[in-house]
Amino acid sequence: MGFEDLTNQAKDALNSEKGEEISDQGLNQASEYADGLSGGKFGDQIDQGREAADGHVGTD
């Protein structure tokens, strides 16, 4: 199994429903953590970044 095979398996996993759930959980945790660190000052920007990242990862 080569690097390309592993890459394709990772892409397939992320583009599944389970992958979407896992990526959403990770993005939610990261955005909540960043919002906490900023004291809520940058909540809108953090949410925009979270949504942009979600558009590139998973099925939605």
Biopython code that builds the backbone (N, CA, C, O; Angstrom):
import numpy as np
from Bio.PDB.StructureBuilder import StructureBuilder

atoms = [
    (1, "MET", "N", (0.858, -1.172, 0.000)),
    (1, "MET", "CA", (0.000, 0.000, 0.000)),
    (1, "MET", "C", (0.901, 1.231, 0.000)),
    (1, "MET", "O", (1.731, 1.412, 0.890)),
    (2, "GLY", "N", (0.722, 2.065, -1.006)),
    (2, "GLY", "CA", (1.540, 3.252, -1.129)),
    (2, "GLY", "C", (0.893, 4.478, -0.517)),
    (2, "GLY", "O", (-0.221, 4.428, 0.003)),
    (3, "PHE", "N", (1.615, 5.566, -0.594)),
    (3, "PHE", "CA", (1.132, 6.837, -0.043)),
    (3, "PHE", "C", (-0.170, 7.268, -0.718)),
    (3, "PHE", "O", (-1.075, 7.774, -0.054)),
    (4, "GLU", "N", (-0.266, 7.071, -2.018)),
    (4, "GLU", "CA", (-1.477, 7.465, -2.745)),
    (4, "GLU", "C", (-2.692, 6.673, -2.259)),
    (4, "GLU", "O", (-3.787, 7.222, -2.139)),
    (5, "ASP", "N", (-2.497, 5.388, -1.981)),
    (5, "ASP", "CA", (-3.587, 4.572, -1.456)),
    (5, "ASP", "C", (-4.055, 5.091, -0.100)),
    (5, "ASP", "O", (-5.255, 5.175, 0.159)),
    (6, "LEU", "N", (-3.115, 5.434, 0.750)),
    (6, "LEU", "CA", (-3.468, 5.979, 2.071)),
    (6, "LEU", "C", (-4.189, 7.311, 1.939)),
    (6, "LEU", "O", (-5.142, 7.582, 2.669)),
    (7, "THR", "N", (-3.738, 8.138, 1.013)),
    (7, "THR", "CA", (-4.381, 9.431, 0.783)),
    (7, "THR", "C", (-5.817, 9.235, 0.317)),
    (7, "THR", "O", (-6.725, 9.921, 0.786)),
    (8, "ASN", "N", (-6.022, 8.306, -0.600)),
    (8, "ASN", "CA", (-7.371, 8.039, -1.095)),
    (8, "ASN", "C", (-8.272, 7.488, 0.000)),
    (8, "ASN", "O", (-9.450, 7.841, 0.064)),
    (9, "GLN", "N", (-7.741, 6.635, 0.857)),
    (9, "GLN", "CA", (-8.524, 6.104, 1.975)),
    (9, "GLN", "C", (-8.920, 7.224, 2.934)),
    (9, "GLN", "O", (-10.048, 7.248, 3.425)),
    (10, "ALA", "N", (-8.010, 8.141, 3.202)),
    (10, "ALA", "CA", (-8.308, 9.268, 4.093)),
    (10, "ALA", "C", (-9.393, 10.156, 3.486)),
    (10, "ALA", "O", (-10.309, 10.589, 4.185)),
    (11, "LYS", "N", (-9.289, 10.423, 2.194)),
    (11, "LYS", "CA", (-10.309, 11.232, 1.525)),
    (11, "LYS", "C", (-11.668, 10.552, 1.578)),
    (11, "LYS", "O", (-12.679, 11.198, 1.854)),
    (12, "ASP", "N", (-11.695, 9.248, 1.314)),
    (12, "ASP", "CA", (-12.948, 8.497, 1.371)),
    (12, "ASP", "C", (-13.552, 8.542, 2.773)),
    (12, "ASP", "O", (-14.764, 8.695, 2.925)),
    (13, "ALA", "N", (-12.716, 8.412, 3.786)),
    (13, "ALA", "CA", (-13.197, 8.441, 5.165)),
    (13, "ALA", "C", (-13.783, 9.804, 5.514)),
    (13, "ALA", "O", (-14.832, 9.878, 6.154)),
    (14, "LEU", "N", (-13.127, 10.875, 5.105)),
    (14, "LEU", "CA", (-13.620, 12.218, 5.413)),
    (14, "LEU", "C", (-14.892, 12.543, 4.648)),
    (14, "LEU", "O", (-15.692, 13.359, 5.106)),
    (15, "ASN", "N", (-15.094, 11.926, 3.496)),
    (15, "ASN", "CA", (-16.273, 12.206, 2.688)),
    (15, "ASN", "C", (-17.438, 11.279, 3.008)),
    (15, "ASN", "O", (-18.395, 11.206, 2.238)),
    (16, "SER", "N", (-17.372, 10.575, 4.122)),
    (16, "SER", "CA", (-18.470, 9.735, 4.575)),
    (16, "SER", "C", (-19.262, 10.486, 5.650)),
    (16, "SER", "O", (-18.829, 11.529, 6.141)),
    (17, "GLU", "N", (-20.408, 9.948, 6.001)),
    (17, "GLU", "CA", (-21.218, 10.571, 7.058)),
    (17, "GLU", "C", (-20.464, 10.571, 8.392)),
    (17, "GLU", "O", (-20.492, 11.560, 9.126)),
    (18, "LYS", "N", (-19.799, 9.471, 8.696)),
    (18, "LYS", "CA", (-19.029, 9.394, 9.944)),
    (18, "LYS", "C", (-17.893, 10.415, 9.920)),
    (18, "LYS", "O", (-17.613, 11.067, 10.926)),
    (19, "GLY", "N", (-17.247, 10.546, 8.773)),
    (19, "GLY", "CA", (-16.183, 11.536, 8.636)),
    (19, "GLY", "C", (-16.696, 12.945, 8.837)),
    (19, "GLY", "O", (-16.028, 13.784, 9.442)),
    (20, "GLU", "N", (-17.897, 13.199, 8.321)),
    (20, "GLU", "CA", (-18.517, 14.525, 8.497)),
    (20, "GLU", "C", (-18.772, 14.798, 9.979)),
    (20, "GLU", "O", (-18.504, 15.894, 10.470)),
    (21, "GLU", "N", (-19.286, 13.800, 10.681)),
    (21, "GLU", "CA", (-19.535, 13.958, 12.120)),
    (21, "GLU", "C", (-18.244, 14.267, 12.864)),
    (21, "GLU", "O", (-18.199, 15.181, 13.688)),
    (22, "ILE", "N", (-17.212, 13.519, 12.577)),
    (22, "ILE", "CA", (-15.933, 13.693, 13.269)),
    (22, "ILE", "C", (-15.323, 15.052, 12.945)),
    (22, "ILE", "O", (-14.816, 15.733, 13.836)),
    (23, "SER", "N", (-15.370, 15.451, 11.667)),
    (23, "SER", "CA", (-14.793, 16.747, 11.303)),
    (23, "SER", "C", (-15.590, 17.883, 11.933)),
    (23, "SER", "O", (-15.009, 18.876, 12.371)),
    (24, "ASP", "N", (-16.921, 17.748, 11.984)),
    (24, "ASP", "CA", (-17.741, 18.781, 12.627)),
    (24, "ASP", "C", (-17.412, 18.902, 14.111)),
    (24, "ASP", "O", (-17.317, 20.007, 14.644)),
    (25, "GLN", "N", (-17.241, 17.766, 14.772)),
    (25, "GLN", "CA", (-16.890, 17.787, 16.199)),
    (25, "GLN", "C", (-15.560, 18.496, 16.423)),
    (25, "GLN", "O", (-15.431, 19.323, 17.326)),
    (26, "GLY", "N", (-14.577, 18.166, 15.599)),
    (26, "GLY", "CA", (-13.265, 18.788, 15.731)),
    (26, "GLY", "C", (-13.313, 20.284, 15.461)),
    (26, "GLY", "O", (-12.705, 21.072, 16.186)),
    (27, "LEU", "N", (-14.035, 20.672, 14.421)),
    (27, "LEU", "CA", (-14.151, 22.096, 14.095)),
    (27, "LEU", "C", (-14.902, 22.847, 15.186)),
    (27, "LEU", "O", (-14.541, 23.975, 15.523)),
    (28, "ASN", "N", (-15.945, 22.232, 15.739)),
    (28, "ASN", "CA", (-16.695, 22.867, 16.823)),
    (28, "ASN", "C", (-15.818, 23.064, 18.055)),
    (28, "ASN", "O", (-15.832, 24.130, 18.671)),
    (29, "GLN", "N", (-15.063, 22.041, 18.407)),
    (29, "GLN", "CA", (-14.185, 22.145, 19.573)),
    (29, "GLN", "C", (-13.120, 23.215, 19.360)),
    (29, "GLN", "O", (-12.827, 23.999, 20.263)),
    (30, "ALA", "N", (-12.547, 23.242, 18.166)),
    (30, "ALA", "CA", (-11.506, 24.233, 17.884)),
    (30, "ALA", "C", (-12.066, 25.644, 17.925)),
    (30, "ALA", "O", (-11.430, 26.549, 18.464)),
    (31, "SER", "N", (-13.252, 25.840, 17.360)),
    (31, "SER", "CA", (-13.825, 27.194, 17.334)),
    (31, "SER", "C", (-14.242, 27.637, 18.737)),
    (31, "SER", "O", (-14.089, 28.807, 19.087)),
    (32, "GLU", "N", (-14.769, 26.709, 19.541)),
    (32, "GLU", "CA", (-15.118, 27.050, 20.921)),
    (32, "GLU", "C", (-13.874, 27.407, 21.732)),
    (32, "GLU", "O", (-13.898, 28.336, 22.539)),
    (33, "TYR", "N", (-12.808, 26.678, 21.517)),
    (33, "TYR", "CA", (-11.555, 26.953, 22.221)),
    (33, "TYR", "C", (-11.008, 28.320, 21.818)),
    (33, "TYR", "O", (-10.598, 29.109, 22.670)),
    (34, "ALA", "N", (-11.006, 28.593, 20.518)),
    (34, "ALA", "CA", (-10.504, 29.882, 20.041)),
    (34, "ALA", "C", (-11.375, 31.022, 20.558)),
    (34, "ALA", "O", (-10.863, 32.082, 20.919)),
    (35, "ASP", "N", (-12.681, 30.809, 20.593)),
    (35, "ASP", "CA", (-13.584, 31.839, 21.096)),
    (35, "ASP", "C", (-13.321, 32.096, 22.581)),
    (35, "ASP", "O", (-13.368, 33.239, 23.037)),
    (36, "GLY", "N", (-13.048, 31.039, 23.322)),
    (36, "GLY", "CA", (-12.728, 31.188, 24.739)),
    (36, "GLY", "C", (-11.426, 31.939, 24.952)),
    (36, "GLY", "O", (-11.327, 32.780, 25.844)),
    (37, "LEU", "N", (-10.433, 31.638, 24.138)),
    (37, "LEU", "CA", (-9.144, 32.323, 24.265)),
    (37, "LEU", "C", (-9.264, 33.810, 23.949)),
    (37, "LEU", "O", (-8.568, 34.634, 24.543)),
    (38, "SER", "N", (-10.143, 34.149, 23.021)),
    (38, "SER", "CA", (-10.292, 35.553, 22.621)),
    (38, "SER", "C", (-11.294, 36.286, 23.508)),
    (38, "SER", "O", (-11.532, 37.480, 23.325)),
    (39, "GLY", "N", (-11.877, 35.578, 24.463)),
    (39, "GLY", "CA", (-12.868, 36.210, 25.328)),
    (39, "GLY", "C", (-14.127, 36.598, 24.581)),
    (39, "GLY", "O", (-14.851, 37.496, 25.011)),
    (40, "GLY", "N", (-14.399, 35.932, 23.466)),
    (40, "GLY", "CA", (-15.602, 36.209, 22.689)),
    (40, "GLY", "C", (-15.493, 37.413, 21.776)),
    (40, "GLY", "O", (-16.454, 37.752, 21.085)),
    (41, "LYS", "N", (-14.332, 38.068, 21.760)),
    (41, "LYS", "CA", (-14.168, 39.287, 20.962)),
    (41, "LYS", "C", (-14.223, 39.026, 19.463)),
    (41, "LYS", "O", (-14.612, 39.906, 18.694)),
    (42, "PHE", "N", (-13.841, 37.835, 19.046)),
    (42, "PHE", "CA", (-13.745, 37.537, 17.622)),
    (42, "PHE", "C", (-14.682, 36.403, 17.210)),
    (42, "PHE", "O", (-14.381, 35.651, 16.284)),
    (43, "GLY", "N", (-15.798, 36.285, 17.887)),
    (43, "GLY", "CA", (-16.738, 35.200, 17.643)),
    (43, "GLY", "C", (-17.218, 35.126, 16.207)),
    (43, "GLY", "O", (-17.291, 34.038, 15.635)),
    (44, "ASP", "N", (-17.546, 36.265, 15.615)),
    (44, "ASP", "CA", (-18.029, 36.259, 14.232)),
    (44, "ASP", "C", (-16.949, 35.773, 13.271)),
    (44, "ASP", "O", (-17.221, 34.972, 12.376)),
    (45, "GLN", "N", (-15.736, 36.255, 13.456)),
    (45, "GLN", "CA", (-14.639, 35.834, 12.586)),
    (45, "GLN", "C", (-14.322, 34.349, 12.769)),
    (45, "GLN", "O", (-14.033, 33.646, 11.801)),
    (46, "ILE", "N", (-14.376, 33.887, 13.993)),
    (46, "ILE", "CA", (-14.113, 32.476, 14.274)),
    (46, "ILE", "C", (-15.183, 31.612, 13.622)),
    (46, "ILE", "O", (-14.878, 30.572, 13.038)),
    (47, "ASP", "N", (-16.444, 32.045, 13.724)),
    (47, "ASP", "CA", (-17.532, 31.297, 13.089)),
    (47, "ASP", "C", (-17.369, 31.264, 11.576)),
    (47, "ASP", "O", (-17.619, 30.234, 10.949)),
    (48, "GLN", "N", (-16.955, 32.372, 10.987)),
    (48, "GLN", "CA", (-16.733, 32.411, 9.539)),
    (48, "GLN", "C", (-15.610, 31.453, 9.142)),
    (48, "GLN", "O", (-15.717, 30.747, 8.139)),
    (49, "GLY", "N", (-14.559, 31.432, 9.912)),
    (49, "GLY", "CA", (-13.450, 30.518, 9.645)),
    (49, "GLY", "C", (-13.856, 29.066, 9.801)),
    (49, "GLY", "O", (-13.437, 28.211, 9.022)),
    (50, "ARG", "N", (-14.668, 28.789, 10.800)),
    (50, "ARG", "CA", (-15.164, 27.435, 11.023)),
    (50, "ARG", "C", (-16.015, 26.985, 9.842)),
    (50, "ARG", "O", (-15.863, 25.863, 9.358)),
    (51, "GLU", "N", (-16.903, 27.848, 9.381)),
    (51, "GLU", "CA", (-17.762, 27.509, 8.243)),
    (51, "GLU", "C", (-16.947, 27.312, 6.961)),
    (51, "GLU", "O", (-17.234, 26.415, 6.169)),
    (52, "ALA", "N", (-15.943, 28.147, 6.767)),
    (52, "ALA", "CA", (-15.087, 28.015, 5.580)),
    (52, "ALA", "C", (-14.334, 26.679, 5.623)),
    (52, "ALA", "O", (-14.233, 25.985, 4.611)),
    (53, "ALA", "N", (-13.814, 26.333, 6.785)),
    (53, "ALA", "CA", (-13.095, 25.068, 6.920)),
    (53, "ALA", "C", (-14.041, 23.891, 6.704)),
    (53, "ALA", "O", (-13.669, 22.907, 6.065)),
    (54, "ASP", "N", (-15.258, 23.985, 7.231)),
    (54, "ASP", "CA", (-16.231, 22.916, 7.074)),
    (54, "ASP", "C", (-16.592, 22.708, 5.605)),
    (54, "ASP", "O", (-16.877, 21.586, 5.186)),
    (55, "GLY", "N", (-16.581, 23.782, 4.827)),
    (55, "GLY", "CA", (-16.878, 23.659, 3.414)),
    (55, "GLY", "C", (-15.826, 22.883, 2.648)),
    (55, "GLY", "O", (-16.096, 22.386, 1.555)),
    (56, "HIS", "N", (-14.638, 22.772, 3.204)),
    (56, "HIS", "CA", (-13.537, 22.068, 2.541)),
    (56, "HIS", "C", (-13.327, 20.653, 3.070)),
    (56, "HIS", "O", (-12.584, 19.870, 2.478)),
    (57, "VAL", "N", (-13.982, 20.323, 4.188)),
    (57, "VAL", "CA", (-13.775, 19.021, 4.810)),
    (57, "VAL", "C", (-15.128, 18.350, 4.979)),
    (57, "VAL", "O", (-16.084, 18.999, 5.403)),
    (58, "GLY", "N", (-15.228, 17.094, 4.664)),
    (58, "GLY", "CA", (-16.450, 16.343, 4.873)),
    (58, "GLY", "C", (-17.400, 16.423, 3.697)),
    (58, "GLY", "O", (-17.007, 16.750, 2.577)),
    (59, "THR", "N", (-18.673, 16.113, 3.974)),
    (59, "THR", "CA", (-19.667, 16.000, 2.906)),
    (59, "THR", "C", (-20.549, 17.219, 2.757)),
    (59, "THR", "O", (-21.171, 17.386, 1.708)),
    (60, "ASP", "N", (-20.632, 18.079, 3.757)),
    (60, "ASP", "CA", (-21.515, 19.266, 3.664)),
    (60, "ASP", "C", (-20.755, 20.477, 3.206)),
    (60, "ASP", "O", (-21.334, 21.555, 3.073)),
]
sb = StructureBuilder()
sb.init_structure("model")
sb.init_model(0)
sb.init_chain("A")
sb.init_seg("    ")
for serial, (resi, resn, name, xyz) in enumerate(atoms, 1):
    if name == "N":
        sb.init_residue(resn, " ", resi, " ")
    sb.init_atom(name, np.array(xyz, "f"), 0.0, 1.0, " ", f" {name:<3s}", serial, name[0])
structure = sb.get_structure()
